[in-house]
């Protein structure tokens, strides 16, 4: 029997149920939503039903109000995106009685992007996102990088970590426990089910071969600036079709759009976002060729995105690129200021690797707190005023009590 791994989002989910009549837990297929809500249902004495049951699905679609009436509250409804009509019925019930914790819903699609649903959610439902396992969850530790990056000074020596094996493995609960050949077979079945069922359920699109080709193109371009025109040329499809299919993959939490950062907030909306695959294991499976540096950048970006999903602090993540093309892979912005993060696939870092961080620092000198170049090596070293090289494993180990995985506060 596979042991249960605690999810860091669990506490935030419980708090949301205490303050909202309904809570929606969204995330990609097979990230562990069902396992998490079943555990919460037992803890909180909630009734559990799933719309993967075809009889229940037919009932919910035919008579949403009658379906809700037939079950005692509080109620967990799994895979609710298969019957969007239920959300409108839940809206009506919540409007009549706004008691907290009545409904816990899950879905493998972004409900805010589904027709007729967004209006039903406003002010009535908390929406939380569950991602594949973080490295901290896999190691049984609570990550503290978001706080430490602003407050701490890294310890010089760090325990080793097989970073590239972690990148290839990804974080899907089923995939992480499998070896290479079995993992590849699992990912192949995952993609097939996704394209043949989930895409059809939310959009009616049945161009499986074209969708698979686009997903492979996105995997090969993970960590790059979004260029719809180039994607459409490579795919051999109109720009409008490529954009439509890309948004489908975003709705299904397969790709993540990272916005641009600028010192002037009004300029951020006009600059190109970066596109990242949500899971590097899936990216490795799909891509025929890939850039190691971009893949490692995606790995770090998604680890920090996972940490953002459960923190209560108002942190934001973006990328930076100035008019001359000088870049910083990640800009972490919070009440304390800014932290710049560069990701390099080489083990040794030199002064030239900090050029983008120095440009970022000049762009916002009063808010800049620290800059880090993350790398697969074992040491953290200073490179000037508030600039450090830092092992990638600091993303999930910084803050642990072990002195080789911690920090020295200034």
HELIX and SHEET records of a PDB file:
HELIX    1   1 UNK A   10  UNK A   19  1                                  10    
HELIX    2   2 UNK A   33  UNK A   44  1                                  12    
HELIX    3   3 UNK A   54  UNK A   62  1                                   9    
HELIX    4   4 UNK A   64  UNK A   69  1                                   6    
HELIX    5   5 UNK A   80  UNK A   83  5                                   4    
HELIX    6   6 UNK A   85  UNK A   96  1                                  12    
HELIX    7   7 UNK A  111  UNK A  113  5                                   3    
HELIX    8   8 UNK A  118  UNK A  121  1                                   4    
HELIX    9   9 UNK A  135  UNK A  139  1                                   5    
HELIX   10  10 UNK A  145  UNK A  151  1                                   7    
HELIX   11  11 UNK A  163  UNK A  169  1                                   7    
HELIX   12  12 UNK A  173  UNK A  176  1                                   4    
HELIX   13  13 UNK A  180  UNK A  193  1                                  14    
HELIX   14  14 UNK A  194  UNK A  198  3                                   5    
HELIX   15  15 UNK A  199  UNK A  203  1                                   5    
HELIX   16  16 UNK A  208  UNK A  220  1                                  13    
HELIX   17  17 UNK A  228  UNK A  235  1                                   8    
HELIX   18  18 UNK A  239  UNK A  251  1                                  13    
HELIX   19  19 UNK A  265  UNK A  268  1                                   4    
HELIX   20  20 UNK A  280  UNK A  286  1                                   7    
HELIX   21  21 UNK A  292  UNK A  310  1                                  19    
HELIX   22  22 UNK A  351  UNK A  354  5                                   4    
HELIX   23  23 UNK A  355  UNK A  363  1                                   9    
HELIX   24  24 UNK A  394  UNK A  397  1                                   4    
HELIX   25  25 UNK A  403  UNK A  405  5                                   3    
SHEET    1   A 5 UNK A  47  UNK A  50  0                                        
SHEET    2   A 5 UNK A  75  UNK A  78  1                                        
SHEET    3   A 5 UNK A 103  UNK A 107  1                                        
SHEET    4   A 5 UNK A  22  UNK A  26  1                                        
SHEET    5   A 5 UNK A 125  UNK A 129  1                                        
SHEET    1   B 2 UNK A 152  UNK A 154  0                                        
SHEET    2   B 2 UNK A 407  UNK A 409 -1                                        
SHEET    1   C 3 UNK A 224  UNK A 225  0                                        
SHEET    2   C 3 UNK A 274  UNK A 277 -1                                        
SHEET    3   C 3 UNK A 255  UNK A 258 -1                                        
SHEET    1   D 7 UNK A 260  UNK A 261  0                                        
SHEET    2   D 7 UNK A 316  UNK A 321  1                                        
SHEET    3   D 7 UNK A 327  UNK A 334 -1                                        
SHEET    4   D 7 UNK A 337  UNK A 343 -1                                        
SHEET    5   D 7 UNK A 368  UNK A 375  1                                        
SHEET    6   D 7 UNK A 387  UNK A 391  1                                        
SHEET    7   D 7 UNK A 381  UNK A 382 -1                                        
END                                                                             
